[in-house]
Amino acid sequence: MSPRTTAAGRRRLSRTPAYAKRDRREVFEAVGVVLVILAGTGIAIWAMRPGGVAGRQPRALLLGIIAVAVLLVVGRLLVGPGRRFADRARVGWAIALGAAAAFTVVGAALWPGGLMITEEQPLIVPDPLGGEPPPIDADAPELEEPDLPSEPDAPVTDIPPADEPPPAP
């Protein structure tokens, strides 16, 4: 094969790099997006753990998610390409942040039934094996307490010594 017929051979002959060089701004945007995704995933896992914020205050968490969505939508509408604040991104995002904060305050004040849950709720931990807990039977006999000596040094009479075999049933 001739060096001119393969892509690597053509690159060597023309002395162009094998990859497209990225601008510093593109690299920072990509790293920023990755960090936002990682932070969002970490916060979601933290909020949804047993006993986490999502279980204790689901309405407040929902309002927070809606507020972030409002921030992103309003920001995109103001700062997007061809929009009014496209050349002044900081001003546009500041306005979007103010709009999201105003929405959050109004939403919290008008939330039906109140935003925060104030009564203490029991922590429900799911069974790791996935089974249902056994029903409590009121007619079940009580478990018997073992016969323990009242004095700490007294020998226990129910346990045979280690050197003699247990009695046959």
Contacts in CASP RR format, 6 or more apart in sequence:
PFRMAT RR
TARGET T0000
AUTHOR 0000-0000-0000
METHOD contacts of the structure
MODEL  1
MSPRTTAAGRRRLSRTPAYAKRDRREVFEAVGVVLVILAGTGIAIWAMRP
GGVAGRQPRALLLGIIAVAVLLVVGRLLVGPGRRFADRARVGWAIALGAA
AAFTVVGAALWPGGLMITEEQPLIVPDPLGGEPPPIDADAPELEEPDLPS
EPDAPVTDIPPADEPPPAP
3 9 0 8 1.000
3 10 0 8 1.000
3 12 0 8 1.000
3 13 0 8 1.000
4 10 0 8 1.000
4 13 0 8 1.000
8 18 0 8 1.000
11 17 0 8 1.000
11 18 0 8 1.000
46 52 0 8 1.000
46 53 0 8 1.000
47 53 0 8 1.000
47 54 0 8 1.000
47 61 0 8 1.000
48 54 0 8 1.000
48 55 0 8 1.000
50 123 0 8 1.000
50 124 0 8 1.000
50 125 0 8 1.000
50 126 0 8 1.000
51 123 0 8 1.000
53 60 0 8 1.000
53 61 0 8 1.000
54 61 0 8 1.000
56 117 0 8 1.000
56 121 0 8 1.000
57 116 0 8 1.000
57 117 0 8 1.000
58 117 0 8 1.000
59 111 0 8 1.000
59 114 0 8 1.000
59 115 0 8 1.000
59 116 0 8 1.000
59 117 0 8 1.000
60 115 0 8 1.000
60 116 0 8 1.000
63 104 0 8 1.000
63 107 0 8 1.000
63 108 0 8 1.000
63 111 0 8 1.000
63 115 0 8 1.000
64 104 0 8 1.000
66 103 0 8 1.000
67 100 0 8 1.000
67 101 0 8 1.000
67 103 0 8 1.000
67 104 0 8 1.000
68 100 0 8 1.000
70 99 0 8 1.000
70 100 0 8 1.000
70 103 0 8 1.000
71 96 0 8 1.000
71 97 0 8 1.000
71 99 0 8 1.000
71 100 0 8 1.000
74 95 0 8 1.000
74 96 0 8 1.000
74 99 0 8 1.000
74 100 0 8 1.000
75 92 0 8 1.000
75 93 0 8 1.000
75 95 0 8 1.000
75 96 0 8 1.000
77 83 0 8 1.000
78 84 0 8 1.000
78 85 0 8 1.000
78 92 0 8 1.000
78 93 0 8 1.000
78 95 0 8 1.000
78 96 0 8 1.000
79 85 0 8 1.000
79 86 0 8 1.000
79 89 0 8 1.000
79 92 0 8 1.000
79 93 0 8 1.000
79 96 0 8 1.000
80 86 0 8 1.000
85 91 0 8 1.000
85 92 0 8 1.000
85 95 0 8 1.000
107 115 0 8 1.000
108 115 0 8 1.000
127 133 0 8 1.000
146 158 0 8 1.000
147 156 0 8 1.000
147 157 0 8 1.000
147 158 0 8 1.000
148 156 0 8 1.000
149 155 0 8 1.000
149 156 0 8 1.000
149 157 0 8 1.000
160 166 0 8 1.000
160 167 0 8 1.000
END
